[in-house]
């Protein structure tokens, strides 16, 4: 399906960057019971941070853990934004960023259980992509598991083609042909997993992702009170 090529582009970006392309999230900063339902975007969010709403689902966070995690992320993003504004050399900026993320990791260890920390370390871009699609497309558990397998297969295929192209000195055209073959195979597998209605919704979502910055969908907001 032509529309599913957007998913292909999203996964290429994930494989190339080594991080989730959806990592920016509108951070919820509650001031009272009603305000807790609203979202406000942080000025300079660290793109390495996964969305808290996603971690709530994947790590099964308690409400107390979620609140603490949002506070930690807000503090981290504030420091990250201040660091970005500083006049630093590339080496100084890299060292400062490592320090910020090490500090965040230590704080996370006081909020999450050992089991949750282990699950967090195992999270990959494909898992985060499928989690988002599970919410948006209302996938069944079986569909989510099948889609995750296909997404990981696709990422592995992209990496393998990139390595073969480099090792064998392929031309850009040769690499494009191999990627097109893989894309066709993946599209066919995804089509077999999703219903026609889900395929249509996916086209709309992925076309929207290409046109505007990522923000939590209504389904994501509802699933993360």
Buried (B, 14 or more C-beta within 10 A) or exposed (E): BEBBBBBBBBBBEBBEEEBBBBBBBBBBBEEEEEEEEEBEEBEBBBEBBBBBBBBBBBBEBEEEBBBBBBBBBBEBBBBBBEBBEEEBEEEEBEEBBEEBBEBBEEBBEEBBBEEBBEBBEEBBBBBBBBBBBBBBBEBEEEBBEBBBBBBBBBBEBBEEBBEBBEEEEBEEEBBEEBBEEBBEBBBEBBEEBBEEEBBBBBBEBBEEBEEEEBEBBEBBBEBBE
